[in-house]
């Protein structure tokens, strides 16, 4: 390898990991990209014209919504497949060439494939590569296995055949814990090339498919293209891609989606037959692939070249150890070597708009005291907002997200402390995250939760629930970091769309972790409010933060009592509107109907709370989805009744003539019903409308408001109830994988002919085999396999059935008894008994009680008769 070894020692225990000599000159690093226009026949094209800037169109679609787009005129990077290439092992026809595709025309128009997929094409190509591997002796680098493999010939940019980072895939087999990565003398290309990294972007994934992965990856590529197009920037420009590193961390080799792996293969960031599961007897913990890719891939396997290269690190963890562990690889393993200025966190499936990452970076660049920032996360509503029309659940979440971005995030940003920067799309200044000399600090607190959920921790239930909201803990630790005066900011111009749960079980499971984590993290922040006074903030900022913590404490109190508050609001609003027999809210049905309706819905509400409690205590949402769905609908009808009664009460309380409105202050002072209800409605629903209009974003009020109102009781009564009944569940909702599949082969340490210690590994030797696997991946992605429904394993299915049966029996038993209580104590039955059973001049005696006494007497008589017969039989010798 032709890497320049820096003169300083990054593994020195006294090294602060801050490298002052960045960036040194590197003889074999990539030259300025794109290459000189004269070299490729563009003598009349100036370097500044390589990226052409277009003005922002506010009416364009989501991809260009907040972005300027840039188009490269560099023609030399457009690579075509070799027409002489033999594809007989994969298909019956030649592979179509990689088109010259400027990124702005991405995704390209879908063309009809030139050949049909061979169902075994990819398997045949992969099997051939695996069989034709040969054993090679490889020198250790710092005692570790590091390989440089030739990438498929189809993706090497023209004119870059001698540039190592664009022609070779670097594979590192890590056998250490993430915290020991640097001390174990592992390294990364950006460090070896001496590049100063401004943006370090991490994309975490578990088993997301190629559609979600491509959506996020191509959005990131578009953002990097935007950075390269900012020719007047002091930081960015044509070679701005050298200051950005994209890190993809996949949680578990056995869990990763195979089609997503094929996309990474097409990009040159992964190769079959290279990874090993043990090195010199040590188990591999992570497979790290590094490549500077210039390839843009669609979910259907269409391949084109982007306007600029992208430095990609693909970290494939051997075991599934959850998202926190993925972030530990990013921050603790790679961060000390990369030394970025700003770290951007993305979940695969989240799609930032074309300039969102730049907008986040700009916030850090302009304000040196900003330690973290987040953008606006929106619901991906589908084509033509179709999801809002087809899924009330998605529409209600869309309204919730929008109002949070309009009311909550701006308020917290003004104070300087945002309670949570969403892990799906947020950014942090790397310096603000670092721990102190004593090992304590934001990152130490952030990763503390990783050790609390494996059964080997002495932490209590409160603490383990608190660390379910590790992003909230991180925000609190940054703002209260001693003597550093960091603040958090909300950047509205940085937008990203994400998918939301559209089924009831997914929704309840997601919110269980959110609610439990946020509740206990909020308690933690409230209890330790005094830490803001040692944070180094100026006096006025401390006062602002103190006010915010008091506000958050009040909010926490109302969150704790939300179940009772919602029921009491329902009770008092409906009872007040139905109390008068002659003038109530339901007299349009018949005279005095309101009292009966109030009684029915009051008992229905209580019954629903009971049903939800029983289901929450023992059932998974997946096992009781129809019960939860029915409860959501019935709670929605209860809220309709509540809103109708509130509106009727206001109507009856206000003057019905113009003269009555002349003295409005006196009206508010003297009319308590009008004052209380109107002020509360105006402070909630009225504020929603007003806030949305002043932010020029009113559309969710027309597309999602009604759905939100209908499901609002479920947010309180079902989600909170399920969360509180499952405090003992401190998992992230995915099953762990504590074992590793030993199916890759190992690297054995031996002595070579010179007595030097080397590794003996089995590697692909024929580049044509690598090319054929690449072409087979392209073919396989062109055909979408039939959707497979997610099936529960037999044990989980049986457990769900048993729990569901138990719940049904409990509900039937308690429900029958409660139904009898409701019926025989109802006004209807009492009135019927008074009319048809009561005697003149005698006290009214409930006929059911008479029936009950007679039955008890009869049963007792039968028992006595049987006992007497038994004694007589014994006396006569029977």
C-alpha positions, 0 to 999 in steps of 0.5 A: 500500500502506498499510504503515507504514514503520519509522523506522529504516533496515534497510538501513543497513550499521551496522544490527545488524538488531535492531529495538528499536521492535517492535511499532509501531502499524499503522493498516492491519494486521489488527485483533484476530482474531477480531473483537468478538463483539458485532459478529457477534451474540455479545453474550453471548460473552466474548473469552476464550470464543472458543477453548474448551479441552479436556483432553488425552486420552492414549488418543485418536488421533495428531492429538490424542495430545499436544494440546489442541484448540481450537474457535472460536465465531467465526461471522463468519469462515465464508465462503460462496461467492456463489450467483450466481457464474457457473461455466459456464467450469468445470463444469455446476453451481454450486460448493458453498459453503465450509462453516463448519468448526471445525478440530477437526472437520478433516478434514471428512467426505468428501461425494460431489461434486456434479459430475464433473471436467472433465478440461480444467476447470483448464486452460480456467480458467487459459488464460482468465485468461492470455488476459485479462491486460492490461498495467499500469504499476507503480511500483517499490518500492525498485527492485523489483517488488512487487504487491498482487493481489486474492485469490479472493473466496471466501476473504476472511473476513467482516468483514475486507474492508478488511484488506489482508493478508487481501484481497490477495496480495503478490508480490515478484520477487526478483532477488538472492542470498538473502544480498543480500535485505535489502541489495537493499531487499526487505521482508516484511509482518511487518516492515512491520507491525512485528510481533514474531515469536516463531516462524518456521516453515519447510517445505521441499519439492521435488516432494512431492504434495498429500497430504504437503503438506496433512499437514504444513501442517494440522498446523502450522495446528493447532499455531498454533490451540493457541497462540491458545487459550492465553489465560492465557499471557503470550506467546500468546493470541487474537492469538498468530497475529501472532507466528508466520510460516510460510514454505514454500520450494519448490526449483525452479519446474519441480519443484514438484508441480502439485497442491500448487500448487493447494492453495496456490492454494486457500489464497490463497498463490499465483496464476497469471499473476502471477509473472515470470521477469525484471525489467528484464533481471535473472533472477528467483531466487525468487517470494515470495508473502505472504498471511494465510490463514484457509483449511484445505484437505484433499488432496481439495480440501475447503475450510473455515475454521480457528480463526485466521489464519496468516501465510504466506510462499511462496517458490518458487525459480526453480531447483532448488538443493537444500535448503541453498539453501532454508534460506539463503533462510529464514535469510539472506534472511527472517530478518534482516527477521523477527527471530524468537526461535525458528526451527522446521525442518520437511520437508514430509511430517513431521507434528507433533502438536497441541502439538509446536511449543509444547513446543519453544518452551516449552523455549527460553522456560524455559531461556535457554541452550538454542540448539537443540532437537529432538523425537521423530521417529516412523515413520508406521506407517499406519492400525492400524500396518498398515505394520509388518505389511506392511513389515519394512523399515519395522518395522526403522526404527521400532525403530531410531528408537524406541531412538534416542529412548529411549537416545541422545537423552536421554543426549546431552541430559543432557550438553548436546550432541546430535550431530544435531538432525534437519532434518525436525523441530527448532528453533533460537534465532535468536540462537544461529545468528548469525555473529560480526562476522568473518562466522564462526559457525554459519550460515556453517559450515552453508551452507559445504557449498552451495558444495562440491558444484557442481564449483567448490570446492577442498575435499577429499573428506573435507570434502565428505562431512562437509558432507553432514551439515550439521545435525551441523556446525550442532549442533557449531558452536552448542555450541562457539560462543565465549563464548556457552555454548549447549546443545542439548536433547531434548524428548520431549513434542514428537512428529512422525511422518514417512514412511520408505523402504519399498523397498530402493533408497530405503533404501540411497540415503538411508542412504548420505548419512546414513552418509557425512556422519555418519562424517566429521562425527563425525571432525571433532567428535572432532578439534576437541574442544578447542573446548568449552573456549572455548565459555563453558560453566561448568567442570562443563558442560565436564567433561560435554562432555569425557566425551561427546566421549570416549564419541563417539570410542569409538563412532566407533571401533566404527563404523569396525570394525563390519564386522569385529566383526559377522563375528567375532561370527558366526564365534566364536559359530557355531564354538564351538557347532558344534565338538564332533561329539557335542554341537553346536547342530545335532545335532537334524538329524543327528550332526555336522551343525553342522560342515557348517552352519558351513562352508556359512554361513561361506562364504555370509557371505564370498560375500555380502560379495563380492557387495555389494562388487561391486554397491556399486562400480559399481551404483545401488541402483535398478539392482540392487534384487533383488541387494540384496534377496536379500543382505538375506534371506541375511544375515538367515538368517546372523543367525538361525544366529548367535542360535541358536548364542548361545542354545545356548551359553548353555544349555549353559554354565548349570547345569541344577539349582537348586543350581548357581545358588546361588553366582551370583558364582562362576558368573559368575567361573568360567564364561567362556562364560556371563559373556561371552555373557550380559553382552553380550546383557543389555547390548544386547537386555536394555537395549532391553527395560528402557529401553523399559519404564521409558519406558512405550513397550514396544510396538515391542519386540513389533511391530518387534524381530524384523524389526530383528534379521533386518535387523541384518546388512544395516545393517552389511554392506550399508549401510556397504559401499555408503556406503564404496564411494560416498564419491565421491558427494557429492550429495543424491540429486536432479538439479540444475536449473541452467536456468530456464524462460523461460515467465512473461514479464518486466517491462520498465522504461520511463518513464511520462508524468511521466518516472518509471521504472516497470515494464510488466507483464502482470497479471490484471485480472478478479477473476472469472478469479481466482475461476474458477481457484480453483474449478477448483483445488478441482474438480481436487483432488477427483479423484485422478489415477491413480498414475504410476510413476516412470520413469527417463529413457532415458540413466539406464535404459541406464546402469543396464542396462550397469552391471548387465550388467557386474556380472553378468559379474563376479559370474559370472566370479569366482563360478564360480572361487570356487565351484570353490575352495569345492567342491574344498577342502571337507571333504566333497570331501576326505573323499570323496577319502580314502575312494574315491580314496586308495591303501593306504599311499600319500599321498592325492592330490586327484583334481581335481589329477590331472584338472587335470594331465592336462588341462594335459598334454593341452592342451599336447600338442595345442598341440605337435602343431598346431605340429609339423604346421604346421612339416611343412606349411611344409617340404613347401610347403603 
